[in-house]
Amino acid sequence: MARKKVAILTCGGTPAMSPNPTLKVKYNGPELINKFPSLETLADLEVDEVFSKDSSEMKPQDWQIITERAHHYVMRDDISGIVVIHGTDTMEDTLMAVALMIRNLNKPIVFTGTQVPAEQDMHHAEKHFYDSVLTAVNSGINDIVLCFSGDETSTFTNLYRASTAFKFSTHKYDAFRSWDGSIVAIVDGKFKFSPQYNSHQYKITKPTEFPLLKTNLELNVGYANVVIGTDYGEQIISNIITPREEVIPQDKVTPRNRGYILGTNTDGYDLLSHTRDAEAKATLKALEAGLVVGVVSNDGSPVILANGIDIQLREKGAVPLGRMNFRKALVKLSWVLGQTQDNEEARRMLAYDYCGEIPPNSFDTEMKPFHHTD
């Protein structure tokens, strides 16, 4: 029987860096992968260096490049799966973008990275790379997932859905979580799939439709972050009107956005009555002007799932996104507005759950964390 083949796309980031204090990218893709001969025991490898940069320098255009390169290998019959080695600083952004841009997968796309340079902790890096290739070859899933340490010593890894994974720690080896505590599987020599992944709507089956590629993005999006009990002054209004370059980089900052994401640390039910008059007026003015606005709850409170958002915001057309990760909501808005010029259609698309990125509309007490010892 012919050996399976896996495409490994490298993007630089922490795995390829030198462990010295400068943390500059030291190794190209083939040089990095050649340090781990155990990977070749699993499959034939085709290494493709997409680019070599710190992930903190990633821009939306880079999401498109990674997605298009991954789609190239998805369409090749001789490739069983794709592994993408990426820095962790902006991993959650790229994961969300790729999950939206490629649909109807017929093979796995597995993202991974490291918390320290591979050269600094070879075990940490090898466990991530090995389990990622193993997932690409033997898991049988047709999904985009993140493979990352499940504990602080990298004795096993967890697979997280791309749409729910976010980085919660800058120094722990088990640096990622999902918004609901769930995972796809534990990888520890074999796959132990979560009951939620097997029994919920995410089935491990072959898609009936042809893989789709939709990479258009609208970069004129911004965000506002309303934190009750603090005084942000005019910053909140300026964030609504002007995109923050460190979140959605763009060549030119324009005074007119097509949409923005409004974050709040409350349950969102009575948002306007708690905010300053200027903030409320700015929010309503943007809605009245026809902007596409999504509202997320930064505190993770399940209350927003039951109560929704303030009735005035809803009546004006704001889209309640519950506990959806703030950064993923911003990526999704950029993608949605890139697919249509019709703002009403954009609102419907923003509210639609494409790949598990939007939490359920009511708190699901059955959705409990799945642990290595379960």
N, C-alpha and C positions, 0 to 999 in steps of 0.2 A: 504494500500500500504506500502510495506517495506521501511524503511528509507534507504537512500543512505549512503555509507561508503566512507570516505576519508582517505588515508594514509598520515600521516605527518612525513616527514623525517627531523630530526634535526641534525645540524652539528656544534653546538656551536656558536661561533662568538659573536658579540656585543649583540644580543638579550638575550643571556644566561649569560652575564657578570654581575658582581657586579658593582654598580655605583661608588664605591670608586676609588681613583686615580690609584690603581693598575690594574683595569680593567681585572681581571682574570675571567675565566669562572666559574660561581657559581652554575648554575642549570643544571641538566641533562634534557633530552628531556621531559619525563613525568612531571617533576616538573615545567618546563616552561609552558607547555600547560595547566596544571591544574590551573594556575593563571588566565585563561581566560575561565570561564564556558560558556560564550556566544557562543563559537564555537560549543558546543554540541547541541545547538538549531538548527543548520544547518544540521548536519549529525552525524552519528556514526563515531568515530575517532579511528584510529589505529596508535599509535605513535611509531616510530622506530628511535632510536638514532643511526645514522650512525657513528658519532664520535663527540668528543667535543674538538674543538680547535679554536684558533684565525684564521680567514680566511687569514691573512697575512702569515700564516704558510702552507697554502695549496700548494700541489704539483700536478703535472699532474697525478700521481697515484691516488690521491684523486678524481680527475674528473672521473676516471674510476670506482672507488668504488661507488660514488654517482650515476653514470649512470646505473651501473649494478643493484643497489638496486632499483632505480626508475623503471627500465625495469621489475623487478620482479613484481612490483605492477601493471604496465601497463598490464601484461599478466594475472592478476587475474580478473575474470569476476565479482567478488563481489565488486571491487573497482571502484568508479565512476571517481576519479581524484586523483592526487598526489600534495601535497604541500611540498616544500623544504625550510626550514628556514636556512639561510646561512648568514655569515658575508658579509659586503659590500665591503671590501677592494679588494677582488679578485672575486667579484660576476660576473663581465662581462666576465672573463676568463672561469669560470665554465659554465655560460650560453651558451657561444659559443661552448664549448666542448660537452655539453649534446645535444645541437641542432644538431650537426653533428653526434654524436654517436648513437642517437635513431631517426629512420626515420619511416614514415608511422604510425603516432600515431592515436589511436582510442579514446583517452581521453586527457584531459589537464594535463600538468605538470606546476605547478605555483610556481615560486621562489619568496621569499620575505625575508626581513630582517628589521633591524632598524638602525637608525643613532645614537641612544643612547641606553644604556641597557634598557630592557623592564621595569625593576623595577624603573627606573628613570622617565619614561614617559609612563604610562600604556595606555593612550589614543592612543598615536602614535603607540605603538606595537599592541594594540588590533585592531585598524583600519586596519593595514596591514594584520594581521592574519585572521581577520573575512572576509575581502574582498577576501583574497586568498582562503579560504575554500569555500566561496560563488561562486567564479569563478570555482573551481574544481567541484562543484555540479551542478551549474545552467547555466553556460555560453554557453554550447553547442559547444565550440571550441575544435579542435584537434590540439593543438599547444603547444609549450613551451614558456611561457611568464614570465615576471617579473611584480609583483604587488607592486607598491610603491607610496608614497605620491604624489599627484598632485599639492599640494600647501604647503606653509611653516607652516601650522597649522594642516595638516593631516585631513582636513574636507572631502576629497574624495581621491581616489587613481586612478592612471593610470595603464593600462596594456600595457607593451612594448614587442615587439617580442624579444626573446632571442638573435637573431642574430644581432640586431641593438642597443640594450641598452648598455649604458656606464655610468659610474659614473663621474659627472663633478664637484661635490662639496663634501668636507669632512665634512661640518658642516650644510648645509641646509637640511631640512627635505625632500624637493623635490629634492633629490640628483642625480636623473638619468634623462637622455634624450636619444633620439635615433638620429642617424647620420642625418636623414632627417627631424627631428621635428615631425614625425608622431607617432601615438600610435594605439594600437589595439582597446581600448575602455576606457571610463571613468566609474568607478564604484562608484556609489553614491546611494546605496540601490537597484539600478537596473543597467543594462548595456546599455551604450550609445556607440554603435560601430562606429568607424571612417569610413567614406565613402571609404577611401583608402583600409581599411582592407576588407570591403565587396565587393568592385568592382574590386580590382586589382587581382593579381594572387593567393592571399592567401584566398582560399575559406573555409568557415566553413562547411565542408562536411565530411562524413565518408570516410576514405581511402579504396581503393579496395585491397590493398596489405597488407600482414602480417607485423606487426611491426618488424623492423630490428634493430639489435644491432651490432655495429662495433666500438670497443673501442681501437684498436691498436694505439699506438702513437710512433713516432720517436723523441727521445729527443735530437738528435744531430742537433739542429737548432740554429741559432743565429740571430743577427740583426745588422744593421748599421743605424745610424741616421745622415744624412747630413743636417746641418743647415747653409744655405748660409749667409755670413756676419760675421761668427764667426770662431774661430780657435780651432778645436778640436784636432789638432795634430794627433798622431798615434792612438788615441783612436778609431777612426772610423774604421781603418783597423783591429785593434785587436778585435773589436766587430764582424766584419765579420768573422774572423777566429775562434774566441772562443766564445761560447755561454755565455750569461750573466746569472749567476745562479739565480739571483733574478727574472728573467723573466721565464725561463724554467729551474727549478732546476733539477739537475741530480747528480748521484753518482760520476761520473768521467767526467771531462772536457777533451775532446779529441781535437787534433789539426785539425781534418778533420770533417767538417759538410756536411750533404747532401743538406742543403739549408739555406737560410736566407731571412729575410724581410728587404728591404731597404726603409727607411723613408726619406722624404724630405719636407722642408717647402716651396718649390717652386711648380709650377704647374707640374714640372717634364718634361716639353717639351724639355728643353735644359740643362738638369742636368749636363752632363759631362763638358760642356764648362764653367760652373760656379764653379765647384769644383776644388780643388787642383789636380795637376797631379798625385800625389801618390794615392789619393782617387779614381780617375778615373781608374787608372791602376789596383788597387786592385779589383774594381768592375768588370771590364772586364775580369780580370784574373780568377775570380771565375766563371763567366759565361762560359768562354772558357774551364774551367776544368769540366764543366757539372753540376755545382750546380743548384738547383732549386731556382730561385730568384723571389720574388714578390716585387712590388714597390707600395707604398702608399703615398698619399699626406697628410702630417700632418696638413697643414693649413686649410684643409677643402675647399679649393678653387674648384669651379666647373670647372675651366679651364682645369684641367686634364681630365675631362670627355670628352671633345671635342678633346684635343690635344694628349691624351695618354702620353706615356713616350718617352724619348729621342730615336731617331731612332736607334742609335747604340745599346742601351740596348735591344730594341725590336728585332732587327736582331739577337742578340746573344741569344735570348730565354727568356729574362725577361718577367714576367707576369704583366701587368698593372692592379692594383686593385683599382684605383681611390681613392675615399675618404673613403675607408674601414677603420674602426677603427684599429689602429696599433696593439694593443694587440690581438684583435680578428684575425687579419691576421696571427700573430705568432702562435696562437692556431690552426688555420686552417692548416697552413703549417705542424705543428707537426702531426696533424691527417691525412692529405693527404699522407705524407711520411710513415705513419704507415700502409696505405692501399696497397701500391704498392712499389716494388723495381725498377720499370721502371720509370726513371726520366721524360721521355717524357709524359708518362701517368700521372705522378704527375703534370706536368705543365698544362695539360688539366683539371685535377681535381681542381687545384688551381684556374683556371680561371672560373670554373663552379659555378654558383650561386645555391647552394643547398637549402638555406632556407632564402633568402633575405639578406644575409650578404654583398653582393657586390652592391654598388650603381649603378643606371642605367648608361648606357653608354653616355647619354646626359642629361643635366640638365633639370629636370622635373618641370616646373613652376607651374604645377597643384598640386604638392606635398607640400601642405601648412600645418603648424601646426594646430592641432585640439584642441580646448580649451573647458574647462568646460562650458563656457557660450554660445558656438556655438549652 
